């Protein structure tokens, strides 16, 4: 017995020792992980051509854009803990670049990767790190009461940014193509502005929202716009012209945007190249930016559809809501009941805060069928995808409907009348659009078949 106790005590002691050892390892790993990004950043900057970094900084390119345009490995500039001031400090300290002191919005990304923007109240917002932006988004999601099990992050940026980027890449090729580092850097493979922003804020968002980014029905959308992009869009539309593009067919209509949006670093026709500043030997046709982009946050869920079959037990309830001259009217079918298996229906729920579970849907069905007035009922209520609309339209076109009608005639019905009706098979008629649906259908004559 004592041997069993001693064995148990030894086993417990070993387990505690193992747990302590694992905790120490985890603590060491966590400490290393905290130090690793800074070390990787310093190593990445040391490998850069310093004279190019200085040229880019001097023409108003922000630190993150400098690192991504130079193809920095491991995308270290996307790390969520790096602030803009920290990146600037590291670049300037290692390259010996002296900034002018005043904050400048990036001439390439228009302030997006500097986490600077104008909000819906036109207030200038400057954030230090991607973690700050992730916190703002997470608070918005919680404030609006969304229940989520995943999210999809969408970013929309002005086309003008792609044009700036392409102009800069082309200018860099002309200036540095002969230098050894150029081919190694693969400038054409630089990560886009929207992808850098996604990489930077996705991980902190996953932590704050306690869920993973995935192909989810819940979307977080960041929409950036800029007045400079709108002005350039108007100029491009006015300057649309015919230009030879090297095909045997002669001339084709080509929009300048299709050329400058190509990011393969190849040469392309541009207006007169101008030097942005006298401090740089790099000359590119981009201007300094005095205003950042305008940013709109939007959290929404794609439409949810509930389908089923409805029954109408009362002759005093309209199937559709119909308002004429601000007076609520019933449809012509208000006196018609819907019995038997019922008629299919589809309910669209826009931007739902919660996705109804199967149990919730069954509870909704039970509550409708348990109403005291017994005017309506539902069957087979369930959540379906957007394909429900297609199924509804197909059913509307193909379904055969059965009607039972009471007919009044002005003379007594004779046996010959019954025999004549019985000889009829499929009768093709032209049906005018019913008055009750004129508010949503064109006034046409449609072919219908009466099956006897």
DRENDO-1510 file (C-alpha; in Angstrom, 1 decimal, always signed):
<recs>
REC; n; res; u; v; w
REC; 1; UNK; +0.0; +0.0; +0.0 .
REC; 2; UNK; +2.8; +2.4; +0.9 .
REC; 3; UNK; +4.6; +1.6; -2.3 .
REC; 4; UNK; +1.4; +2.6; -4.2 .
REC; 5; UNK; +1.3; +5.9; -2.3 .
REC; 6; UNK; +4.9; +6.6; -2.9 .
REC; 7; UNK; +4.5; +5.8; -6.6 .
REC; 8; UNK; +1.5; +8.2; -6.8 .
REC; 9; UNK; +3.5; +10.9; -5.1 .
REC; 10; UNK; +6.4; +10.5; -7.4 .
REC; 11; UNK; +4.1; +10.5; -10.4 .
REC; 12; UNK; +2.4; +13.8; -9.2 .
REC; 13; UNK; +5.8; +15.4; -8.6 .
REC; 14; UNK; +7.0; +14.5; -12.1 .
REC; 15; UNK; +3.8; +15.9; -13.6 .
REC; 16; UNK; +4.2; +19.2; -11.7 .
REC; 17; UNK; +7.9; +19.3; -12.8 .
REC; 18; UNK; +6.9; +18.8; -16.4 .
REC; 19; UNK; +4.2; +21.5; -16.2 .
REC; 20; UNK; +6.7; +23.9; -14.6 .
REC; 21; UNK; +9.2; +23.1; -17.4 .
REC; 22; UNK; +6.6; +23.6; -20.1 .
REC; 23; UNK; +5.5; +26.9; -18.5 .
REC; 24; UNK; +9.2; +28.1; -18.5 .
REC; 25; UNK; +9.6; +27.0; -22.1 .
REC; 26; UNK; +6.3; +28.9; -23.1 .
REC; 27; UNK; +7.5; +31.9; -21.2 .
REC; 28; UNK; +10.9; +31.8; -23.0 .
REC; 29; UNK; +9.2; +31.3; -26.4 .
REC; 30; UNK; +6.8; +34.2; -25.7 .
REC; 31; UNK; +9.8; +36.4; -24.8 .
REC; 32; UNK; +11.6; +35.4; -28.0 .
REC; 33; UNK; +8.5; +36.0; -30.1 .
REC; 34; UNK; +8.2; +39.5; -28.6 .
REC; 35; UNK; +11.8; +40.3; -29.5 .
REC; 36; UNK; +11.9; +38.5; -32.9 .
REC; 37; UNK; +9.9; +41.1; -34.9 .
REC; 38; UNK; +12.2; +43.9; -33.9 .
REC; 39; UNK; +15.3; +41.9; -34.7 .
REC; 40; UNK; +13.8; +40.8; -38.0 .
REC; 41; UNK; +13.0; +44.4; -38.8 .
REC; 42; UNK; +16.5; +45.6; -38.1 .
REC; 43; UNK; +18.0; +42.7; -40.2 .
REC; 44; UNK; +15.6; +43.5; -43.1 .
REC; 45; UNK; +16.6; +47.2; -43.1 .
REC; 46; UNK; +20.3; +46.4; -43.0 .
REC; 47; UNK; +19.9; +44.4; -46.2 .
REC; 48; UNK; +18.3; +47.4; -48.1 .
REC; 49; UNK; +20.2; +49.7; -50.5 .
REC; 50; UNK; +20.4; +52.7; -48.2 .
REC; 51; UNK; +20.7; +55.3; -51.1 .
REC; 52; UNK; +17.4; +54.0; -52.5 .
REC; 53; UNK; +15.7; +54.2; -49.1 .
REC; 54; UNK; +16.8; +57.8; -48.8 .
REC; 55; UNK; +15.5; +58.6; -52.3 .
REC; 56; UNK; +12.1; +57.1; -51.5 .
REC; 57; UNK; +11.8; +58.8; -48.2 .
REC; 58; UNK; +12.8; +62.2; -49.7 .
REC; 59; UNK; +9.9; +62.1; -52.2 .
REC; 60; UNK; +7.3; +61.5; -49.5 .
REC; 61; UNK; +7.0; +57.6; -49.5 .
REC; 62; UNK; +6.1; +56.3; -46.1 .
REC; 63; UNK; +8.1; +53.7; -44.3 .
REC; 64; UNK; +5.8; +50.7; -44.9 .
REC; 65; UNK; +5.6; +51.6; -48.7 .
REC; 66; UNK; +9.4; +51.8; -48.7 .
REC; 67; UNK; +9.7; +48.3; -47.3 .
REC; 68; UNK; +7.1; +46.8; -49.5 .
REC; 69; UNK; +8.3; +48.5; -52.7 .
REC; 70; UNK; +11.8; +47.1; -52.0 .
REC; 71; UNK; +10.4; +43.6; -51.6 .
REC; 72; UNK; +11.4; +43.2; -48.0 .
REC; 73; UNK; +11.4; +39.5; -47.1 .
REC; 74; UNK; +8.8; +37.9; -44.7 .
REC; 75; UNK; +6.6; +41.0; -45.0 .
REC; 76; UNK; +7.9; +42.2; -41.6 .
REC; 77; UNK; +6.4; +45.6; -42.2 .
REC; 78; UNK; +2.9; +44.0; -41.8 .
REC; 79; UNK; +3.5; +43.2; -38.2 .
REC; 80; UNK; +0.6; +44.6; -36.1 .
REC; 81; UNK; +2.8; +45.9; -33.3 .
REC; 82; UNK; +4.9; +48.2; -35.4 .
REC; 83; UNK; +3.9; +51.8; -35.1 .
REC; 84; UNK; +4.6; +54.3; -38.0 .
REC; 85; UNK; +6.9; +56.3; -35.8 .
REC; 86; UNK; +8.9; +53.1; -34.9 .
REC; 87; UNK; +9.3; +52.2; -38.6 .
REC; 88; UNK; +10.4; +55.7; -39.5 .
REC; 89; UNK; +12.9; +55.8; -36.6 .
REC; 90; UNK; +14.5; +52.5; -37.7 .
REC; 91; UNK; +14.8; +53.5; -41.3 .
REC; 92; UNK; +16.1; +57.0; -40.6 .
REC; 93; UNK; +18.6; +55.8; -38.0 .
REC; 94; UNK; +20.1; +53.1; -40.1 .
REC; 95; UNK; +20.2; +55.0; -43.4 .
REC; 96; UNK; +21.2; +58.3; -41.9 .
REC; 97; UNK; +18.2; +60.1; -43.5 .
REC; 98; UNK; +17.1; +63.3; -41.9 .
REC; 99; UNK; +13.5; +64.1; -42.3 .
REC; 100; UNK; +12.1; +67.6; -42.6 .
REC; 101; UNK; +10.4; +67.2; -39.3 .
REC; 102; UNK; +6.8; +67.9; -40.4 .
REC; 103; UNK; +4.5; +64.8; -40.8 .
REC; 104; UNK; +3.7; +64.1; -44.5 .
REC; 105; UNK; +1.1; +61.8; -45.9 .
REC; 106; UNK; +2.5; +59.2; -48.2 .
REC; 107; UNK; +2.6; +60.1; -51.9 .
REC; 108; UNK; +1.9; +56.5; -52.9 .
REC; 109; UNK; -0.6; +55.0; -50.4 .
REC; 110; UNK; -2.2; +58.5; -49.6 .
REC; 111; UNK; -1.8; +57.8; -45.8 .
REC; 112; UNK; -3.6; +54.4; -45.8 .
REC; 113; UNK; -0.5; +52.5; -44.5 .
REC; 114; UNK; +0.3; +55.3; -42.1 .
REC; 115; UNK; -3.1; +54.6; -40.6 .
REC; 116; UNK; -4.2; +58.2; -41.2 .
REC; 117; UNK; -7.6; +59.2; -42.6 .
REC; 118; UNK; -10.6; +61.5; -42.4 .
REC; 119; UNK; -13.7; +60.0; -40.7 .
REC; 120; UNK; -17.3; +60.7; -41.5 .
REC; 121; UNK; -17.2; +63.9; -39.5 .
REC; 122; UNK; -14.1; +65.0; -41.5 .
REC; 123; UNK; -12.0; +64.7; -38.4 .
REC; 124; UNK; -8.3; +63.9; -39.0 .
REC; 125; UNK; -7.5; +60.5; -37.4 .
REC; 126; UNK; -3.9; +59.3; -36.9 .
REC; 127; UNK; -3.3; +55.9; -35.4 .
REC; 128; UNK; +0.0; +54.6; -34.2 .
REC; 129; UNK; -0.3; +50.9; -35.0 .
REC; 130; UNK; -2.6; +48.4; -36.7 .
REC; 131; UNK; -3.6; +47.2; -33.2 .
REC; 132; UNK; -5.4; +50.6; -32.8 .
REC; 133; UNK; -7.4; +50.2; -36.0 .
REC; 134; UNK; -8.3; +46.6; -35.1 .
REC; 135; UNK; -9.6; +47.9; -31.7 .
REC; 136; UNK; -11.8; +50.5; -33.4 .
REC; 137; UNK; -13.3; +47.8; -35.7 .
REC; 138; UNK; -13.9; +45.3; -32.9 .
REC; 139; UNK; -15.7; +48.0; -30.8 .
REC; 140; UNK; -17.9; +48.8; -33.8 .
REC; 141; UNK; -18.8; +45.1; -34.3 .
REC; 142; UNK; -19.7; +44.7; -30.7 .
REC; 143; UNK; -21.6; +48.0; -30.6 .
REC; 144; UNK; -23.8; +46.9; -33.5 .
REC; 145; UNK; -24.6; +43.6; -31.7 .
REC; 146; UNK; -23.4; +41.3; -34.4 .
REC; 147; UNK; -23.1; +37.6; -33.4 .
REC; 148; UNK; -20.3; +36.1; -35.5 .
REC; 149; UNK; -18.4; +32.8; -35.8 .
REC; 150; UNK; -16.0; +34.2; -38.4 .
REC; 151; UNK; -15.4; +37.3; -40.6 .
REC; 152; UNK; -14.3; +38.3; -44.0 .
REC; 153; UNK; -12.2; +41.5; -44.3 .
REC; 154; UNK; -12.7; +43.6; -47.4 .
REC; 155; UNK; -10.6; +46.7; -48.3 .
REC; 156; UNK; -11.4; +49.1; -51.2 .
REC; 157; UNK; -8.9; +51.7; -52.2 .
REC; 158; UNK; -8.8; +54.4; -55.0 .
REC; 159; UNK; -7.5; +53.3; -58.4 .
REC; 160; UNK; -5.2; +56.4; -58.2 .
REC; 161; UNK; -3.0; +54.5; -55.6 .
REC; 162; UNK; -2.3; +51.8; -58.1 .
REC; 163; UNK; -1.3; +54.4; -60.7 .
REC; 164; UNK; +1.0; +56.1; -58.2 .
REC; 165; UNK; +2.6; +52.7; -57.4 .
REC; 166; UNK; +3.1; +51.8; -61.0 .
REC; 167; UNK; +4.6; +55.2; -61.7 .
REC; 168; UNK; +7.0; +54.8; -58.9 .
REC; 169; UNK; +8.0; +51.2; -59.9 .
REC; 170; UNK; +8.6; +52.4; -63.4 .
REC; 171; UNK; +10.8; +55.3; -62.2 .
REC; 172; UNK; +12.8; +53.0; -60.0 .
REC; 173; UNK; +13.4; +50.7; -62.9 .
REC; 174; UNK; +14.8; +53.5; -65.0 .
REC; 175; UNK; +17.0; +54.8; -62.2 .
REC; 176; UNK; +18.3; +51.6; -60.6 .
REC; 177; UNK; +18.0; +48.8; -63.2 .
REC; 178; UNK; +21.7; +48.7; -63.7 .
REC; 179; UNK; +22.4; +48.2; -60.0 .
REC; 180; UNK; +23.1; +44.6; -58.7 .
REC; 181; UNK; +20.4; +44.7; -56.0 .
REC; 182; UNK; +17.6; +45.5; -58.4 .
REC; 183; UNK; +17.0; +42.0; -59.9 .
REC; 184; UNK; +17.2; +40.4; -56.5 .
REC; 185; UNK; +14.5; +42.6; -55.1 .
REC; 186; UNK; +11.8; +41.7; -57.7 .
REC; 187; UNK; +10.0; +45.0; -57.5 .
REC; 188; UNK; +7.1; +43.7; -59.6 .
REC; 189; UNK; +6.2; +41.3; -56.7 .
REC; 190; UNK; +5.7; +43.9; -54.1 .
REC; 191; UNK; +2.6; +43.4; -51.9 .
REC; 192; UNK; -0.4; +45.7; -52.6 .
REC; 193; UNK; -1.5; +48.4; -50.2 .
REC; 194; UNK; -4.8; +46.6; -49.5 .
REC; 195; UNK; -3.1; +43.3; -48.8 .
REC; 196; UNK; -0.6; +44.9; -46.4 .
REC; 197; UNK; -3.4; +46.5; -44.5 .
REC; 198; UNK; -5.3; +43.2; -44.3 .
REC; 199; UNK; -2.2; +41.3; -43.1 .
REC; 200; UNK; -1.6; +44.0; -40.5 .
REC; 201; UNK; -5.0; +44.1; -38.9 .
REC; 202; UNK; -6.4; +40.6; -39.4 .
REC; 203; UNK; -4.5; +38.9; -36.6 .
REC; 204; UNK; -5.3; +41.5; -33.9 .
REC; 205; UNK; -8.9; +41.4; -35.1 .
REC; 206; UNK; -9.0; +37.6; -34.7 .
REC; 207; UNK; -7.8; +38.0; -31.1 .
REC; 208; UNK; -10.2; +40.8; -30.2 .
REC; 209; UNK; -13.3; +39.2; -31.8 .
REC; 210; UNK; -12.3; +35.7; -30.6 .
REC; 211; UNK; -12.8; +34.1; -34.1 .
REC; 212; UNK; -10.9; +33.4; -37.3 .
REC; 213; UNK; -10.9; +35.2; -40.6 .
REC; 214; UNK; -12.6; +33.0; -43.2 .
REC; 215; UNK; -15.0; +33.0; -46.1 .
REC; 216; UNK; -17.8; +34.1; -43.8 .
REC; 217; UNK; -21.2; +35.7; -44.4 .
REC; 218; UNK; -20.2; +38.5; -42.0 .
REC; 219; UNK; -18.2; +41.2; -43.7 .
REC; 220; UNK; -16.0; +44.0; -42.4 .
REC; 221; UNK; -15.5; +46.5; -45.2 .
REC; 222; UNK; -13.1; +49.4; -45.2 .
REC; 223; UNK; -13.8; +51.9; -48.1 .
REC; 224; UNK; -11.1; +54.5; -48.8 .
REC; 225; UNK; -11.8; +57.4; -51.2 .
REC; 226; UNK; -9.8; +60.5; -52.1 .
REC; 227; UNK; -10.7; +63.7; -53.8 .
REC; 228; UNK; -7.5; +63.6; -55.8 .
REC; 229; UNK; -8.5; +60.2; -57.2 .
REC; 230; UNK; -11.9; +61.6; -58.3 .
REC; 231; UNK; -10.3; +64.6; -60.0 .
REC; 232; UNK; -7.9; +62.3; -61.9 .
REC; 233; UNK; -10.8; +60.0; -62.9 .
REC; 234; UNK; -12.5; +62.9; -64.6 .
REC; 235; UNK; -9.3; +63.9; -66.4 .
REC; 236; UNK; -8.9; +60.4; -67.6 .
REC; 237; UNK; -12.4; +60.2; -68.9 .
REC; 238; UNK; -12.0; +63.5; -70.8 .
REC; 239; UNK; -8.6; +62.4; -72.2 .
REC; 240; UNK; -9.8; +59.1; -73.6 .
REC; 241; UNK; -8.2; +58.7; -77.0 .
REC; 242; UNK; -7.3; +56.3; -79.8 .
REC; 243; UNK; -3.8; +55.0; -79.6 .
REC; 244; UNK; -1.9; +52.3; -81.5 .
REC; 245; UNK; -1.0; +49.4; -79.2 .
REC; 246; UNK; +1.0; +47.3; -81.6 .
REC; 247; UNK; -1.6; +45.0; -83.0 .
REC; 248; UNK; -2.0; +44.2; -86.7 .
REC; 249; UNK; -5.6; +45.4; -86.6 .
REC; 250; UNK; -4.4; +49.0; -86.4 .
REC; 251; UNK; -6.0; +51.4; -83.9 .
REC; 252; UNK; -8.0; +50.4; -80.8 .
REC; 253; UNK; -9.6; +52.4; -78.0 .
REC; 254; UNK; -7.3; +52.2; -75.1 .
REC; 255; UNK; -7.8; +53.9; -71.7 .
REC; 256; UNK; -4.6; +55.2; -70.1 .
REC; 257; UNK; -5.7; +53.6; -66.9 .
REC; 258; UNK; -5.3; +50.1; -68.4 .
REC; 259; UNK; -1.6; +50.9; -69.1 .
REC; 260; UNK; -0.6; +52.6; -65.8 .
REC; 261; UNK; -2.4; +49.9; -63.7 .
REC; 262; UNK; +0.1; +47.3; -65.0 .
REC; 263; UNK; +2.6; +46.7; -62.2 .
REC; 264; UNK; +5.3; +44.7; -64.1 .
REC; 265; UNK; +7.8; +47.7; -63.9 .
REC; 266; UNK; +7.8; +48.0; -67.7 .
REC; 267; UNK; +8.1; +51.4; -69.4 .
REC; 268; UNK; +4.9; +53.1; -70.4 .
REC; 269; UNK; +4.0; +56.4; -71.9 .
REC; 270; UNK; +3.7; +59.2; -69.3 .
REC; 271; UNK; +3.4; +62.9; -69.2 .
REC; 272; UNK; +6.6; +64.9; -68.7 .
REC; 273; UNK; +8.4; +63.4; -65.8 .
REC; 274; UNK; +8.9; +65.8; -62.9 .
REC; 275; UNK; +11.2; +65.7; -59.9 .
REC; 276; UNK; +9.2; +65.7; -56.7 .
REC; 277; UNK; +12.0; +67.2; -54.7 .
REC; 278; UNK; +15.5; +68.4; -55.4 .
REC; 279; UNK; +16.9; +66.2; -52.6 .
REC; 280; UNK; +16.4; +63.0; -54.6 .
REC; 281; UNK; +18.0; +61.6; -57.8 .
REC; 282; UNK; +14.8; +59.6; -58.3 .
REC; 283; UNK; +12.3; +61.3; -60.6 .
REC; 284; UNK; +8.7; +60.1; -60.8 .
REC; 285; UNK; +5.4; +61.7; -62.0 .
REC; 286; UNK; +3.7; +61.7; -58.6 .
REC; 287; UNK; +2.8; +64.6; -56.4 .
REC; 288; UNK; +3.1; +65.2; -52.7 .
REC; 289; UNK; -0.2; +64.7; -50.8 .
REC; 290; UNK; -1.6; +67.2; -48.4 .
REC; 291; UNK; -4.8; +65.3; -47.4 .
REC; 292; UNK; -5.3; +61.6; -46.5 .
REC; 293; UNK; -8.1; +59.4; -47.7 .
REC; 294; UNK; -11.6; +59.4; -46.4 .
REC; 295; UNK; -12.5; +56.2; -44.6 .
REC; 296; UNK; -15.8; +54.5; -44.0 .
REC; 297; UNK; -16.2; +51.5; -41.8 .
REC; 298; UNK; -19.0; +49.1; -42.6 .
REC; 299; UNK; -20.0; +45.9; -40.8 .
REC; 300; UNK; -22.7; +43.8; -42.4 .
REC; 301; UNK; -24.0; +40.3; -43.0 .
REC; 302; UNK; -25.0; +39.0; -46.4 .
REC; 303; UNK; -28.7; +38.3; -46.8 .
REC; 304; UNK; -30.3; +35.4; -45.0 .
REC; 305; UNK; -33.3; +33.7; -46.5 .
REC; 306; UNK; -36.1; +31.8; -44.8 .
REC; 307; UNK; -38.3; +29.6; -47.0 .
REC; 308; UNK; -41.3; +27.5; -46.3 .
REC; 309; UNK; -45.0; +27.1; -47.3 .
REC; 310; UNK; -47.7; +29.3; -46.0 .
REC; 311; UNK; -51.4; +28.6; -45.5 .
REC; 312; UNK; -54.2; +31.2; -45.3 .
REC; 313; UNK; -57.3; +30.2; -43.5 .
REC; 314; UNK; -59.2; +33.5; -43.5 .
REC; 315; UNK; -61.0; +35.2; -46.4 .
REC; 316; UNK; -60.2; +38.6; -44.9 .
REC; 317; UNK; -56.4; +38.6; -45.1 .
REC; 318; UNK; -54.5; +39.8; -48.1 .
REC; 319; UNK; -51.5; +37.8; -49.4 .
REC; 320; UNK; -49.7; +41.0; -50.4 .
REC; 321; UNK; -49.4; +44.5; -48.9 .
REC; 322; UNK; -50.9; +46.9; -51.5 .
REC; 323; UNK; -51.1; +50.7; -50.9 .
REC; 324; UNK; -53.0; +53.0; -53.3 .
REC; 325; UNK; -53.2; +56.7; -52.6 .
REC; 326; UNK; -51.7; +56.2; -49.2 .
REC; 327; UNK; -54.6; +53.9; -48.3 .
REC; 328; UNK; -53.9; +50.2; -47.5 .
REC; 329; UNK; -55.8; +48.0; -49.8 .
REC; 330; UNK; -56.2; +44.2; -50.1 .
REC; 331; UNK; -55.3; +42.3; -53.2 .
REC; 332; UNK; -58.0; +40.7; -55.4 .
REC; 333; UNK; -57.1; +37.4; -53.8 .
REC; 334; UNK; -58.0; +38.6; -50.3 .
REC; 335; UNK; -61.1; +36.4; -50.3 .
REC; 336; UNK; -59.2; +33.3; -51.5 .
REC; 337; UNK; -58.0; +30.9; -48.9 .
REC; 338; UNK; -54.8; +28.8; -49.3 .
REC; 339; UNK; -55.2; +25.3; -47.9 .
REC; 340; UNK; -53.7; +21.9; -48.5 .
REC; 341; UNK; -49.9; +21.8; -48.7 .
REC; 342; UNK; -49.8; +25.6; -48.9 .
REC; 343; UNK; -47.9; +28.0; -51.3 .
REC; 344; UNK; -44.1; +28.4; -51.2 .
REC; 345; UNK; -42.7; +31.7; -49.9 .
REC; 346; UNK; -39.2; +33.2; -49.5 .
REC; 347; UNK; -38.3; +35.8; -46.8 .
REC; 348; UNK; -35.2; +37.9; -47.1 .
REC; 349; UNK; -33.5; +39.2; -44.0 .
REC; 350; UNK; -31.0; +42.0; -44.6 .
REC; 351; UNK; -28.0; +42.5; -42.4 .
REC; 352; UNK; -29.1; +40.2; -39.6 .
REC; 353; UNK; -27.4; +40.6; -36.3 .
REC; 354; UNK; -27.8; +36.9; -35.5 .
REC; 355; UNK; -28.0; +33.8; -37.7 .
REC; 356; UNK; -31.1; +31.8; -36.6 .
REC; 357; UNK; -30.3; +28.3; -35.5 .
REC; 358; UNK; -32.4; +25.3; -36.5 .
REC; 359; UNK; -34.0; +25.3; -33.1 .
REC; 360; UNK; -34.8; +29.0; -33.4 .
REC; 361; UNK; -36.5; +28.5; -36.8 .
REC; 362; UNK; -38.6; +25.7; -35.4 .
REC; 363; UNK; -39.6; +27.9; -32.5 .
REC; 364; UNK; -40.7; +30.7; -35.0 .
REC; 365; UNK; -42.8; +28.2; -36.9 .
REC; 366; UNK; -44.4; +27.0; -33.7 .
REC; 367; UNK; -45.3; +30.5; -32.6 .
REC; 368; UNK; -46.9; +31.4; -35.9 .
REC; 369; UNK; -48.9; +28.2; -35.9 .
REC; 370; UNK; -49.9; +28.7; -32.3 .
REC; 371; UNK; -51.5; +32.2; -32.8 .
REC; 372; UNK; -55.0; +32.5; -31.3 .
REC; 373; UNK; -56.6; +34.1; -34.4 .
REC; 374; UNK; -55.6; +31.2; -36.7 .
REC; 375; UNK; -55.5; +33.5; -39.7 .
REC; 376; UNK; -52.3; +32.0; -41.2 .
REC; 377; UNK; -49.9; +29.1; -40.8 .
REC; 378; UNK; -46.5; +28.0; -42.1 .
REC; 379; UNK; -44.9; +24.6; -42.9 .
REC; 380; UNK; -41.3; +23.4; -43.4 .
REC; 381; UNK; -39.7; +26.7; -42.4 .
REC; 382; UNK; -35.9; +26.6; -42.9 .
REC; 383; UNK; -32.9; +28.7; -43.7 .
REC; 384; UNK; -31.7; +28.5; -47.3 .
REC; 385; UNK; -29.1; +30.2; -49.5 .
REC; 386; UNK; -29.6; +32.7; -52.2 .
REC; 387; UNK; -30.5; +29.9; -54.6 .
REC; 388; UNK; -33.9; +30.1; -53.0 .
REC; 389; UNK; -34.8; +32.9; -55.4 .
REC; 390; UNK; -34.0; +30.7; -58.4 .
REC; 391; UNK; -36.1; +27.9; -57.1 .
REC; 392; UNK; -39.0; +30.2; -56.5 .
REC; 393; UNK; -38.9; +31.7; -60.0 .
REC; 394; UNK; -38.7; +28.2; -61.5 .
REC; 395; UNK; -41.7; +27.0; -59.5 .
REC; 396; UNK; -43.7; +30.1; -60.5 .
REC; 397; UNK; -43.1; +29.4; -64.2 .
REC; 398; UNK; -43.7; +25.6; -64.1 .
REC; 399; UNK; -46.2; +24.9; -61.4 .
REC; 400; UNK; -49.7; +23.8; -62.3 .
REC; 401; UNK; -52.3; +25.3; -60.1 .
REC; 402; UNK; -55.7; +23.7; -59.3 .
REC; 403; UNK; -58.8; +25.9; -58.8 .
REC; 404; UNK; -62.2; +25.1; -57.6 .
REC; 405; UNK; -64.8; +27.7; -58.7 .
REC; 406; UNK; -68.5; +28.3; -58.3 .
REC; 407; UNK; -69.9; +29.3; -61.7 .
REC; 408; UNK; -73.2; +31.1; -62.3 .
REC; 409; UNK; -74.9; +31.0; -65.7 .
REC; 410; UNK; -78.0; +32.8; -66.9 .
REC; 411; UNK; -79.8; +29.6; -68.1 .
REC; 412; UNK; -80.3; +26.1; -66.8 .
REC; 413; UNK; -77.3; +23.8; -67.5 .
REC; 414; UNK; -78.0; +21.0; -69.9 .
REC; 415; UNK; -76.4; +17.6; -70.5 .
REC; 416; UNK; -75.0; +18.8; -73.9 .
REC; 417; UNK; -73.2; +21.6; -72.1 .
REC; 418; UNK; -71.5; +19.1; -69.8 .
REC; 419; UNK; -70.5; +16.9; -72.7 .
REC; 420; UNK; -69.0; +19.9; -74.6 .
REC; 421; UNK; -66.9; +20.9; -71.6 .
REC; 422; UNK; -65.7; +17.3; -71.1 .
REC; 423; UNK; -64.4; +17.1; -74.7 .
REC; 424; UNK; -62.0; +20.0; -74.1 .
REC; 425; UNK; -58.4; +19.1; -73.3 .
REC; 426; UNK; -55.8; +21.8; -72.9 .
REC; 427; UNK; -57.2; +25.2; -73.7 .
REC; 428; UNK; -54.7; +28.0; -74.6 .
REC; 429; UNK; -55.8; +31.4; -73.6 .
REC; 430; UNK; -54.3; +34.9; -73.3 .
REC; 431; UNK; -54.4; +36.3; -69.8 .
REC; 432; UNK; -54.1; +40.0; -69.1 .
REC; 433; UNK; -52.0; +41.0; -66.2 .
REC; 434; UNK; -54.3; +40.9; -63.1 .
REC; 435; UNK; -55.1; +44.2; -61.6 .
REC; 436; UNK; -53.9; +43.1; -58.2 .
REC; 437; UNK; -50.3; +42.7; -59.5 .
REC; 438; UNK; -50.1; +45.7; -61.8 .
REC; 439; UNK; -48.1; +47.6; -59.3 .
REC; 440; UNK; -45.2; +45.1; -59.8 .
REC; 441; UNK; -45.8; +43.7; -63.3 .
REC; 442; UNK; -46.0; +45.1; -66.8 .
REC; 443; UNK; -49.5; +45.3; -68.3 .
REC; 444; UNK; -49.1; +42.5; -70.9 .
REC; 445; UNK; -51.0; +39.5; -72.3 .
REC; 446; UNK; -49.4; +36.2; -71.4 .
REC; 447; UNK; -50.1; +32.7; -72.8 .
REC; 448; UNK; -51.7; +30.4; -70.3 .
REC; 449; UNK; -53.0; +26.8; -70.6 .
REC; 450; UNK; -56.2; +25.6; -68.9 .
REC; 451; UNK; -56.0; +21.8; -68.2 .
REC; 452; UNK; -59.3; +20.0; -68.0 .
</recs>
